[in-house]
Amino acid sequence: MMDPVASLKAHQPSHEFLIAIDSDGCAFDTMEIKHKECFIPNIIKYWDLQPVSKYARAAAEFVNLYSPWRGINRFPALLMVFDLLDDWDKVQERQFRCPDAGSLREWVVKESKLGNPVLEAWCKAHPNDPVMERALEWSKAVNRTVADIVQGGLPPFPYVRECLEKAHTRADMLVCSQTPTEALTREWQEQGVDQYVFAIAGQEMGKKSEHIGFAAQGRYEQTKMLMIGDAPGDMKAARANNALFFPINPGDEDKSWKRLYEEGLDKFFAGEFAGDYEAALIKEFDAYLPEVPPWKK
């Protein structure tokens, strides 16, 4: 599992079913602590949002946890937070404006690999851009805080282990995530659940849709491929491969995993998942992630 790309490309099915599983916020309860304790405090600190800190916290939580944009890359998410704050009447009443981020906006539009290594290379090639340098320092600080605060020992959600145990004798399973592979492998190994998956694919492999594509490659029937995820991006990854989707509802993760254990997996293996059952799940899932923030309702 040290090389998820190679293991996916070389994958030979052991079963007729394939199940892909997201990790952060889906299998493991790590999204809340990472954003609330790591991302958001650093947004406020590095982007001088102290005068509107409570509004910045609300906006960042909405974008990253409670909206259809849940799980998107940190840089476009940051810009969305700025836009929400600048549009918020309570913030305007304080005569506050978010920092100019013009060069970061241009970079987010043009660059396809939105990560620290590419951003660091950009800063070296374009010295003396305070916006991009601040973005890099903020992003590095987020990583340091995650490493400091999100220690090992965080267990998977209730019923995750039971679902893995129930499914692994009938389906080939893999982890699809945008978290670094090293962190994913450590988390899954610490909890002893890595034994159930044939590969752990992180951000180094590219998009989740590519993870599934490498693993499937015509080896499974469409109705026998399932993606389990907690964000619209996970559903898009499933649809890109004509796979089915089981949503883990944000805030009701325990209930979702229990439903998967008690009925979802049975329907999937019985060929009764596609159609009305999946549509009802997705309709419910969509209601958990409204596009309009609560302060505008």
C-alpha positions as CSV (number, residue, x, y, z in Angstrom):
1,M,0.0,0.0,0.0
2,M,3.0,2.3,-0.1
3,D,2.3,3.1,-3.7
4,P,-1.5,3.5,-4.2
5,V,-1.0,4.4,-7.9
6,A,0.7,1.1,-8.6
7,S,-1.7,-0.9,-6.5
8,L,-4.7,0.5,-8.3
9,K,-3.2,0.0,-11.8
10,A,-2.2,-3.5,-10.9
11,H,-5.5,-4.3,-9.2
12,Q,-7.1,-7.6,-10.1
13,P,-10.7,-8.0,-8.7
14,S,-11.2,-10.5,-6.0
15,H,-15.0,-9.9,-6.0
16,E,-17.6,-8.7,-8.5
17,F,-18.3,-5.5,-6.4
18,L,-16.2,-2.4,-5.9
19,I,-16.6,0.1,-3.0
20,A,-14.7,3.4,-2.7
21,I,-14.7,5.2,0.6
22,D,-13.8,8.8,1.4
23,S,-12.0,9.3,4.7
24,D,-12.0,12.8,6.3
25,G,-15.5,13.6,7.6
26,C,-16.8,10.4,6.1
27,A,-15.2,7.4,7.7
28,F,-13.3,9.4,10.3
29,D,-14.6,12.3,12.4
30,T,-11.8,14.7,11.4
31,M,-13.5,17.4,9.3
32,E,-14.9,19.3,12.3
33,I,-11.7,19.4,14.3
34,K,-9.5,20.3,11.3
35,H,-11.6,23.2,10.2
36,K,-12.8,24.6,13.6
37,E,-9.5,24.2,15.4
38,C,-6.9,24.4,12.6
39,F,-8.1,26.1,9.4
40,I,-10.4,28.8,10.9
41,P,-8.1,30.2,13.7
42,N,-5.3,30.5,11.1
43,I,-7.7,32.3,8.6
44,I,-8.5,34.8,11.3
45,K,-4.8,35.2,12.3
46,Y,-3.1,35.3,8.9
47,W,-5.7,37.4,7.1
48,D,-6.3,40.0,9.8
49,L,-10.0,39.1,10.4
50,Q,-10.0,39.7,14.1
51,P,-12.4,42.6,13.9
52,V,-15.0,40.3,12.4
53,S,-13.9,37.0,13.9
54,K,-17.3,35.6,14.8
55,Y,-18.6,36.3,11.3
56,A,-15.4,34.8,9.7
57,R,-15.9,31.7,11.8
58,A,-19.5,31.4,10.7
59,A,-18.6,31.9,7.0
60,A,-15.7,29.5,7.0
61,E,-17.8,26.8,8.8
62,F,-20.6,27.3,6.2
63,V,-18.3,27.0,3.2
64,N,-16.2,24.1,4.5
65,L,-18.7,22.0,6.5
66,Y,-22.3,22.9,5.9
67,S,-22.7,23.9,2.3
68,P,-22.5,22.2,-1.1
69,W,-18.9,23.3,-1.2
70,R,-18.0,21.1,1.7
71,G,-14.7,19.4,1.0
72,I,-13.4,21.7,-1.7
73,N,-9.8,22.8,-1.9
74,R,-8.6,25.2,0.8
75,F,-7.7,28.1,-1.5
76,P,-11.0,28.6,-3.4
77,A,-12.7,27.9,0.0
78,L,-10.7,30.8,1.5
79,L,-11.8,33.1,-1.3
80,M,-15.4,32.1,-0.8
81,V,-15.1,33.1,2.8
82,F,-13.9,36.5,1.8
83,D,-16.7,36.9,-0.6
84,L,-19.4,35.9,1.9
85,L,-17.9,38.3,4.5
86,D,-17.8,41.3,2.1
87,D,-21.4,40.6,1.2
88,W,-22.6,40.3,4.8
89,D,-24.5,43.3,6.1
90,K,-23.3,42.8,9.6
91,V,-19.7,43.0,8.4
92,Q,-20.4,46.0,6.2
93,E,-21.9,47.8,9.2
94,R,-18.5,47.5,10.8
95,Q,-17.0,49.1,7.7
96,F,-14.7,46.1,7.3
97,R,-13.4,44.8,4.0
98,C,-11.4,41.6,3.6
99,P,-7.8,41.8,2.3
100,D,-7.3,42.1,-1.4
101,A,-6.6,38.7,-2.9
102,G,-6.4,39.5,-6.6
103,S,-3.3,37.4,-7.4
104,L,-4.6,34.5,-5.4
105,R,-7.9,34.6,-7.3
106,E,-6.0,34.5,-10.6
107,W,-3.8,31.6,-9.5
108,V,-6.9,29.6,-8.4
109,V,-8.5,30.0,-11.8
110,K,-5.4,29.2,-13.8
111,E,-3.7,26.5,-11.7
112,S,-5.0,22.9,-11.6
113,K,-2.8,21.6,-8.8
114,L,-3.8,23.8,-5.9
115,G,-1.3,22.8,-3.2
116,N,1.6,24.1,-1.2
117,P,4.4,22.8,-3.5
118,V,3.0,24.5,-6.6
119,L,2.3,27.7,-4.6
120,E,5.8,27.7,-3.2
121,A,7.3,27.4,-6.7
122,W,5.0,30.2,-7.9
123,C,6.2,32.5,-5.1
124,K,9.9,31.8,-5.9
125,A,9.2,32.6,-9.6
126,H,7.2,35.7,-8.7
127,P,8.9,37.3,-5.7
128,N,7.5,40.2,-3.7
129,D,3.8,39.3,-4.1
130,P,2.5,39.8,-0.5
131,V,-0.9,38.2,-1.2
132,M,0.6,34.9,-2.5
133,E,3.3,34.9,0.2
134,R,0.6,35.3,2.8
135,A,-1.4,32.5,1.3
136,L,1.6,30.2,1.5
137,E,2.4,31.1,5.1
138,W,-1.3,30.6,6.0
139,S,-1.4,27.2,4.3
140,K,1.8,26.1,6.0
141,A,0.5,27.2,9.3
142,V,-2.7,25.2,8.8
143,N,-0.6,22.1,8.1
144,R,1.5,22.7,11.2
145,T,-1.6,23.1,13.4
146,V,-3.2,20.0,11.9
147,A,-0.1,18.0,12.7
148,D,-0.1,19.4,16.3
149,I,-3.8,19.1,17.1
150,V,-5.1,16.2,15.1
151,Q,-3.2,13.5,16.9
152,G,-3.6,9.8,16.4
153,G,-6.3,7.8,18.0
154,L,-9.3,9.4,16.4
155,P,-11.6,6.4,15.8
156,P,-13.9,6.0,12.7
157,F,-17.5,6.8,13.1
158,P,-19.8,4.2,14.7
159,Y,-20.8,1.4,12.3
160,V,-17.9,2.2,9.9
161,R,-15.9,-0.8,11.2
162,E,-19.1,-3.0,11.1
163,C,-19.7,-1.9,7.5
164,L,-16.2,-2.7,6.5
165,E,-16.4,-6.1,8.1
166,K,-19.7,-6.9,6.5
167,A,-18.7,-5.8,3.0
168,H,-15.1,-7.0,2.6
169,T,-16.1,-10.6,1.9
170,R,-18.2,-9.5,-1.1
171,A,-16.5,-6.3,-2.4
172,D,-13.1,-5.0,-3.2
173,M,-12.7,-1.8,-1.2
174,L,-10.4,1.2,-1.5
175,V,-9.9,4.6,0.2
176,C,-10.4,7.6,-2.1
177,S,-9.4,10.9,-0.5
178,Q,-7.7,14.3,-1.0
179,T,-5.8,13.9,2.2
180,P,-2.1,13.1,1.9
181,T,-1.6,9.4,1.5
182,E,0.8,9.2,4.5
183,A,-1.7,10.6,6.9
184,L,-4.5,8.4,5.5
185,T,-2.4,5.3,5.8
186,R,-1.4,6.2,9.4
187,E,-5.0,6.8,10.4
188,W,-6.4,3.6,8.9
189,Q,-3.5,1.5,10.3
190,E,-3.8,3.0,13.8
191,Q,-7.4,1.9,13.9
192,G,-6.8,-1.5,12.3
193,V,-9.2,-0.9,9.4
194,D,-6.6,-0.9,6.6
195,Q,-6.9,-4.6,6.5
196,Y,-10.2,-4.3,4.7
197,V,-9.0,-2.2,1.7
198,F,-6.7,-3.2,-1.1
199,A,-5.4,0.4,-1.6
200,I,-5.3,3.8,0.1
201,A,-5.3,6.5,-2.5
202,G,-4.6,10.1,-1.4
203,Q,-4.1,13.5,-3.1
204,E,-0.9,12.5,-4.7
205,M,-2.9,10.3,-7.1
206,G,-5.1,13.1,-8.3
207,K,-8.8,13.4,-8.1
208,K,-11.1,10.9,-6.5
209,S,-12.7,10.2,-9.9
210,E,-9.3,9.2,-11.1
211,H,-8.8,6.8,-8.1
212,I,-12.1,5.0,-9.0
213,G,-11.2,5.0,-12.7
214,F,-7.9,3.4,-12.1
215,A,-9.4,0.7,-9.8
216,A,-12.4,0.0,-12.1
217,Q,-11.1,0.2,-15.7
218,G,-13.9,-1.9,-17.1
219,R,-13.4,-4.6,-14.4
220,Y,-16.8,-4.0,-12.7
221,E,-20.4,-3.5,-13.9
222,Q,-21.7,0.0,-13.3
223,T,-24.4,-1.2,-10.9
224,K,-21.8,-3.0,-8.9
225,M,-19.6,0.1,-8.1
226,L,-20.4,2.2,-5.1
227,M,-18.8,5.4,-3.7
228,I,-19.4,6.3,0.0
229,G,-18.9,10.0,0.7
230,D,-19.9,13.0,2.7
231,A,-19.6,15.8,0.1
232,P,-21.1,16.7,-3.4
233,G,-17.6,16.2,-4.8
234,D,-17.7,12.5,-3.8
235,M,-21.0,12.2,-5.7
236,K,-19.4,13.8,-8.7
237,A,-16.5,11.3,-8.5
238,A,-19.0,8.5,-8.5
239,R,-21.0,9.9,-11.4
240,A,-17.8,10.4,-13.4
241,N,-17.4,6.7,-13.3
242,N,-21.1,5.8,-13.6
243,A,-20.9,4.4,-10.1
244,L,-23.6,4.5,-7.4
245,F,-23.4,6.9,-4.4
246,F,-24.2,6.4,-0.8
247,P,-24.2,9.7,1.1
248,I,-22.9,10.1,4.7
249,N,-25.0,13.1,5.9
250,P,-22.9,15.8,7.6
251,G,-23.9,16.0,11.2
252,D,-25.8,12.7,11.1
253,E,-22.8,10.5,10.2
254,D,-23.6,7.8,12.8
255,K,-27.2,7.4,11.5
256,S,-25.9,7.3,7.9
257,W,-23.4,4.5,8.7
258,K,-26.0,2.6,10.6
259,R,-28.4,2.8,7.7
260,L,-25.6,1.6,5.3
261,Y,-24.9,-1.3,7.7
262,E,-28.6,-2.3,8.2
263,E,-30.0,-1.8,4.7
264,G,-27.8,0.0,2.2
265,L,-25.2,-2.7,1.7
266,D,-27.8,-5.4,1.4
267,K,-29.6,-3.4,-1.3
268,F,-26.3,-2.8,-3.1
269,F,-25.3,-6.5,-3.1
270,A,-28.9,-7.5,-4.1
271,G,-29.0,-5.1,-7.1
272,E,-31.7,-3.0,-5.5
273,F,-29.7,0.2,-4.8
274,A,-30.1,2.1,-8.1
275,G,-33.2,4.0,-8.8
276,D,-35.7,5.1,-6.1
277,Y,-33.6,4.1,-3.1
278,E,-30.5,6.0,-4.2
279,A,-32.6,9.0,-5.4
280,A,-34.2,9.2,-1.9
281,L,-30.8,9.1,-0.2
282,I,-29.5,11.9,-2.4
283,K,-32.6,14.1,-2.0
284,E,-32.1,13.9,1.8
285,F,-28.4,14.5,1.5
286,D,-28.9,17.7,-0.6
287,A,-31.1,19.1,2.2
288,Y,-28.1,18.9,4.6
289,L,-26.0,21.2,2.5
290,P,-28.0,24.4,1.5
291,E,-26.5,26.9,-0.9
292,V,-27.9,29.9,1.0
293,P,-26.1,30.6,4.3
294,P,-28.3,30.8,7.4
295,W,-27.8,34.5,8.0
296,K,-29.4,35.2,4.6
297,K,-32.6,33.2,5.3
